[in-house]
Amino acid sequence: MFGTALGAEVTVFSHNPDKEEDARKMGAVDFVLTSKKDWAKDYALSFDYILSTIDIAEKMPLADIISTVDINGELHICAMPDDEFTFQSQVLAGNGCSISSNHIGSKKEAQEMLQLAADKGIKTWKQVLPMKDVGKGVQAVKENKVRYRYVLKQDITA
């Protein structure tokens, strides 16, 4: 949603085909299903910039993603996975792309993003879960069943 609001042509990468409809509702013009065999071949050198939010390094098809970045493009990783990213440096030679990350962000930057959201009408996509079901929520997170954030609502009385 933010990419579209900033004028970018957005393509969403996901291993889950069930997310395509939502991705398009959020402004994506294309959807790449990374669980499909040889998916990266169709997108070789296609993207100037990829913003990755994958937070599980061991499941990230890093070499395939890098192969889709255009010559001198950039793969920006904004997630902070617990595991290491591992790849051979030779995968960067095919396109000369850069891999970057970002700092956590300041209060001023957070306020700017909130203002952009207000100006562009960006709303959160969330599921509200009663506090009494927090255990179910934790289990759903572990099973990757959350769409897209859980918000806990206070329902416990004293």
Secondary structure, DSSP 4 states (H G I P E B T S, - for coil): -HHHHTT---EEEES-GGGHHHHHHTT-SEEEETTSTTGGGGGTT-EEEEEE----GGG--HHHHHHTEEEEEEEEE----SSPP---GGGGTTTT-EEE------HHHHHHHHHHHHHHT-----EEEEGGGHHHHHHHHHTT--SS-EEEE-----
